[in-house]
Amino acid sequence: MIPVIHHPDYVAESPPGSRYRWGKNGLVRDLLLEMGSAIDWHGCDPMPRAWIEAVHDDVYVAEVIEARVPPHKERRIGFAVTPPMALRAQAVPGGTYAAARVAMERGYAANTAGGSHHALADTGAGYCVFNDLAIAAHRLVEEGTCERVLVVDVDVHQGDGTASLLAGRPNLATYSIHADKNFPARKAVSTLDVPLADGVGDDEYLTTLEATLVPLIDSFAPSLILYQAGVDPFADDRLGRLSLTQNGLDERDRWVGQLARTRGLPIASALGGGYGDLLEVSRRHVASIVALAQGTGIVA
């Protein structure tokens, strides 16, 4: 059975004018429900405010929780932070944290939301409100659950917010493999950045991933991997600039799962990006969860 974390607040109507389709979280849930007993469902608690404020500016945290984010920040986020969005923003990092805790017992667990890697200290950005990866990673180390956490980000966009928020924090490291010419225009500095040229396909991508990620894992020696499993490197993704096939995405995630397994590392995944036909994108996210579970040996 694949351990999966879900919270009802993940599924909400898109705010007016939003280009981001929150409904994919509901579709991912429904597609996983169709898998019946193959999925082991877990709930989660919203992330306590103090742990969000340990990473984000407390003024910004108050703006979100009270649903009074200034218009200039909402423009940067890409949608209005309504009360349902505020609840969602608090639930998502709780889910990524819960996935990490379950993964430490089971080897792998998936959050049905998250991967909000563009959110910065005092503002959201790029459809991201709070940075669940940074919040969860920081909490896991600070409370002593993990000694070292590595965030591995394979979204087509650089994990600039995660890199910025975790820079200089002890026992935390970030890896981002992304399309160099894609959003954000101004990149942050990860522990290791791997920028790729437009149009890179399966073979070059997978070879580069192995050549760069393995040495980082071996040198940093994490206790846990938080995996931002964006499916937007897919060739037909509306906001991507790479050219991976579905087979390439599947191989990427199985390989990462196998790498974690061979190193004895628990791995927890968050959805990350994927843009286009809502159902097709949701199917790619579910395929990612299954491939990771296969790689870690949870399912055949």
C-alpha positions in Angstrom: 0.0 0.0 0.0 1.2 3.5 -0.8 1.0 5.9 2.1 -0.8 9.1 0.9 -1.5 12.2 3.0 -4.6 14.4 2.1 -6.5 17.2 3.8 -10.0 18.4 2.8 -8.8 22.0 2.7 -6.5 21.1 -0.3 -9.6 21.2 -2.5 -11.0 24.6 -3.0 -12.5 26.7 -5.8 -10.0 28.7 -7.8 -10.1 32.4 -6.8 -11.5 34.7 -9.6 -8.9 35.4 -12.3 -6.5 32.6 -11.2 -4.6 30.7 -13.9 -3.8 28.0 -11.3 -6.4 25.2 -11.1 -6.8 24.1 -7.5 -9.1 21.4 -8.7 -6.2 19.2 -9.7 -5.8 18.3 -6.0 -9.4 16.9 -6.0 -8.7 15.0 -9.2 -5.5 13.5 -7.9 -7.5 12.4 -4.8 -10.2 10.9 -6.9 -7.7 9.1 -9.2 -6.0 7.6 -6.1 -9.4 6.6 -4.6 -10.0 4.6 -7.8 -6.9 2.6 -6.9 -8.8 1.2 -3.9 -6.8 -0.8 -1.3 -3.5 0.1 -3.0 -3.6 3.4 -1.2 -3.1 3.8 2.6 -4.8 7.2 3.4 -3.5 9.5 6.2 -4.8 12.8 7.3 -2.8 15.7 8.7 -3.0 18.7 10.9 -2.5 22.3 9.6 1.0 23.5 10.3 1.1 25.5 13.6 1.6 29.2 13.1 4.9 29.2 15.1 6.5 26.8 12.6 5.4 28.8 9.6 6.8 31.9 11.3 10.1 30.1 11.8 10.6 30.4 8.0 8.3 33.2 6.8 8.1 36.8 8.1 5.5 37.1 10.8 3.8 40.1 9.2 3.3 38.1 6.0 2.1 35.1 7.9 -0.5 37.3 9.6 -1.6 38.7 6.2 -2.2 35.3 4.9 -3.9 33.8 7.9 -6.2 36.8 8.2 -6.8 36.8 4.4 -5.7 40.4 4.0 -2.7 40.0 1.7 -2.0 43.3 -0.1 -2.8 43.5 -3.8 0.8 43.8 -4.9 1.6 40.5 -3.1 -1.5 38.8 -4.5 -0.4 39.8 -8.0 3.0 38.2 -7.4 1.3 35.1 -6.1 -1.1 35.0 -9.0 -4.4 34.8 -7.2 -6.4 36.4 -4.3 -5.8 34.9 -0.9 -9.4 34.3 0.2 -10.3 32.7 3.5 -10.4 29.2 1.9 -7.0 29.8 0.4 -5.7 30.9 3.8 -6.8 27.6 5.3 -5.3 25.7 2.4 -2.0 27.5 2.8 -1.8 26.3 6.4 -2.9 22.7 5.6 -0.4 22.1 2.8 2.9 22.4 4.9 1.2 20.2 7.5 0.7 17.6 4.8 4.3 17.7 3.7 5.5 17.4 7.3 3.1 14.5 7.9 4.4 12.8 4.7 7.9 13.1 6.0 7.0 11.5 9.4 5.2 8.6 7.7 8.1 8.2 5.2 10.5 7.8 8.1 8.4 4.7 9.2 7.5 3.3 5.8 10.2 4.4 3.5 8.0 6.6 1.3 4.9 8.7 1.6 3.2 11.2 -0.7 1.4 14.5 -0.1 -1.5 15.2 -2.5 -0.5 18.9 -2.6 2.5 21.0 -1.9 5.8 21.7 -3.6 5.2 25.4 -3.2 8.9 26.3 -3.9 8.5 29.9 -5.1 7.2 31.3 -1.8 9.7 33.7 -0.2 10.1 35.0 3.3 7.8 38.0 3.1 5.6 37.2 0.1 4.3 34.4 -2.0 5.1 34.1 -5.7 4.3 31.9 -8.7 1.1 30.3 -7.3 2.8 29.6 -4.0 1.7 31.1 -0.7 3.7 29.4 2.0 6.8 27.3 1.2 5.8 23.9 2.6 9.1 22.3 1.7 11.2 24.9 3.6 8.7 24.9 6.6 8.7 21.1 6.9 12.5 20.7 6.4 13.2 23.3 9.0 10.8 21.9 11.5 12.1 18.3 11.1 15.6 19.3 11.9 14.9 21.8 14.6 12.7 19.4 16.6 15.2 16.7 16.2 13.2 14.3 14.0 15.9 14.3 11.4 19.6 15.2 11.5 19.8 16.4 7.9 17.2 17.1 5.2 17.9 17.4 1.5 15.2 19.0 -0.7 15.4 17.6 -4.2 13.4 19.7 -6.7 12.8 18.3 -10.2 10.2 20.9 -11.2 10.8 22.6 -14.5 11.1 25.9 -12.6 13.9 26.6 -10.2 13.1 26.2 -6.5 14.1 29.8 -5.8 12.1 30.3 -2.7 13.2 27.0 -1.1 16.9 27.9 -1.8 16.5 31.4 -0.4 14.6 30.3 2.8 17.0 27.4 3.6 20.3 29.1 2.7 22.6 29.1 5.7 20.4 27.0 7.9 22.3 24.2 9.5 21.8 20.6 8.2 19.6 21.6 5.4 20.5 21.5 1.7 18.7 22.1 -1.6 19.0 20.7 -5.1 17.2 22.0 -8.2 17.3 20.7 -11.8 15.3 23.0 -14.0 15.0 24.8 -17.3 17.5 27.6 -17.2 15.4 30.1 -19.2 12.1 29.5 -17.5 10.6 31.3 -14.5 11.8 32.8 -12.2 13.9 35.2 -14.3 16.1 35.9 -11.2 17.4 32.7 -9.8 18.4 32.0 -6.2 21.4 30.0 -5.2 20.7 26.4 -4.2 23.2 24.1 -2.6 23.4 22.6 -6.1 21.7 24.1 -9.2 21.5 22.2 -12.4 20.2 24.5 -15.2 19.2 22.8 -18.4 18.9 24.2 -22.0 15.4 24.3 -23.6 14.3 21.1 -25.2 16.3 18.7 -23.2 14.8 15.2 -23.5 14.7 12.0 -21.5 18.2 10.6 -22.1 20.2 13.8 -21.4 17.9 14.7 -18.4 18.3 11.3 -16.7 22.0 11.2 -17.3 22.5 14.7 -15.9 20.2 13.9 -12.9 22.3 10.9 -12.0 25.6 12.6 -12.5 24.7 15.5 -10.2 22.4 14.2 -7.6 24.3 11.1 -6.5 27.5 13.0 -5.5 25.4 15.5 -3.5 23.6 12.8 -1.6 26.8 11.0 -0.9 28.6 14.1 0.3 25.7 15.7 2.3 24.5 12.3 3.7 20.9 13.4 4.4 18.6 11.6 6.9 15.6 12.3 4.7 14.7 13.5 1.2 11.9 15.9 0.6 11.1 15.5 -3.1 9.4 18.2 -5.1 8.0 16.0 -7.9 6.9 18.5 -10.5 5.6 16.9 -13.7 6.0 20.1 -15.7 9.3 18.9 -17.5 6.8 17.0 -19.7 7.2 18.0 -23.3 3.6 19.3 -23.7 3.3 21.1 -20.4 1.9 24.6 -20.9 4.6 26.3 -18.7 7.5 24.0 -19.4 10.5 24.3 -21.7 11.9 20.8 -21.5 10.9 17.7 -23.5 10.5 14.7 -21.3 8.0 12.0 -22.3 5.7 10.2 -19.9 8.1 7.3 -19.9 10.9 9.8 -19.0 9.0 11.2 -16.1 8.2 7.7 -14.8 11.9 6.6 -15.1 13.0 9.8 -13.3 10.7 9.1 -10.3 11.5 5.3 -10.2 15.2 6.1 -10.3 15.0 8.7 -7.5 13.0 6.2 -5.4 15.5 3.5 -6.1 18.4 5.8 -5.2 16.7 6.6 -1.8 16.1 3.0 -1.2 19.7 1.9 -1.9 21.0 4.6 0.4 18.5 3.7 3.1 16.9 7.1 2.9 13.2 7.8 3.6 11.6 10.0 0.9 8.5 12.1 1.1 7.0 13.7 -2.1 5.0 16.8 -2.8 3.1 17.3 -6.1 4.9 20.4 -7.5 3.9 21.9 -10.9 2.0 20.6 -13.9 0.0 22.8 -16.3 -2.4 22.0 -19.1 -5.5 19.8 -19.3 -6.5 19.3 -15.7 -7.2 15.6 -16.0 -4.0 14.8 -17.9 -1.9 16.7 -15.5 -3.6 14.9 -12.5 -2.9 11.6 -14.1 0.8 12.5 -14.4 0.9 13.4 -10.8 -0.6 10.0 -9.8 1.8 8.3 -12.1 4.6 10.1 -10.3 3.4 8.8 -6.9 3.2 5.3 -8.2 6.6 5.4 -9.9 8.2 6.6 -6.6 6.4 3.9 -4.7 7.8 1.3 -7.2 11.3 2.7 -6.9 11.2 2.5 -3.1 9.9 -1.0 -3.2 6.5 -0.3 -1.6 4.7 -1.6 -4.6 5.8 -3.9 -7.4 
